[in-house]
Amino acid sequence: MSQTKKDLANNISKKLGLSKKDSLFLVQHFFRTLIENKNKHINISNFGTFIYKKTPMRIGRNPKTLQEFKIRSRQKLTFKPSDEIKKNIN
């Protein structure tokens, strides 16, 4: 089951007693912070680290026609959970 920004905001609102508008602002601001800090690692203690990685240009292939094409390099956001989170999940 996936969660939307609205679901996250509702959960924060219930737990912290904030208004839904304030908690939605908090969630949106967190995501905006991740986007604006592309060149930095964002480390949250006892949670994990968000890291931007650049993928290199590579050759892709259409499986039906076997025609090759270039897939351009791009940045992708990865998350590395902390040991404490890994321990709680498993």
N, C-alpha and C positions, 0 to 999 in steps of 0.2 A: 504494500500500500504506500503510495507516494504522498508527500505533504507539500502543500503550496505555501507561498509566503503568507497568505491569509491564515492558514492553519497554524503556522508557526507563531504568528502575531496573536491569534486567539489563545494559544497555550501560554504564551508569555503574559498576556493580559490576565488570565485566570490565576497563574502562579504568583505574580508580583502585584496584582491589584491595580495595574495601570489601565488606562482607557485603551480601547482597541485602536484608536487613532494613534496614540503615543507608541504603542507596541508595534504597530505596522511601520511607523517612522523609524523605530529602532532597527527592525529587520532590514528595511530598505537601505538604511544608512550603513549597516554592516556589509551588505552586498556591494554597495557603492564604494566603500573603503577597499574591498578586495579588488575591484576593477581599477581604481585609481592608483593603486600601489603595485603596478605590474612588474617593476624592476626590483622588488623587495620580497624577501620571505616574510610571511606573517605568521609569527609563532604565538600560540595561545597556550599558556602554561597548563599542564595536565589535560590538554585536549588534543593538540596536534599542530601541524604546520601546513600552511597553504603555500605552494611553490608554483611559480610560473616556469614552464619548460618550453623551449623552442624545439619543435620537431623539424627534422631536415626535409628538404625536397626529396621526393621519391617517385618511382614509376609505378603507376597503377595499371590494372589490366581488366578490361571488360570480360567476364567469364564466358559470355555467349560468343562474342566475335573474336576474342583474344586480341583486340585492338589495344595498344598501349597508349597511355596518356600521362602527363606530368601532374602530380599532386604537389601543389606549392607548399613551402614551409609555412608553419603557423605556430602560434603560441597556444599552449593549453594549460589550464589550471589543474594541479594535482593536489591531493591531500594526503599527508602522511600522519596517521593517528599516533598519539603518544602511547607509551607502554601501558599506562594506566587505563586508557580507553580500550586497548587490545585485550587487556586482562578482564575488563568488565564485559566485553562482548563475548569472549570465548568462555 
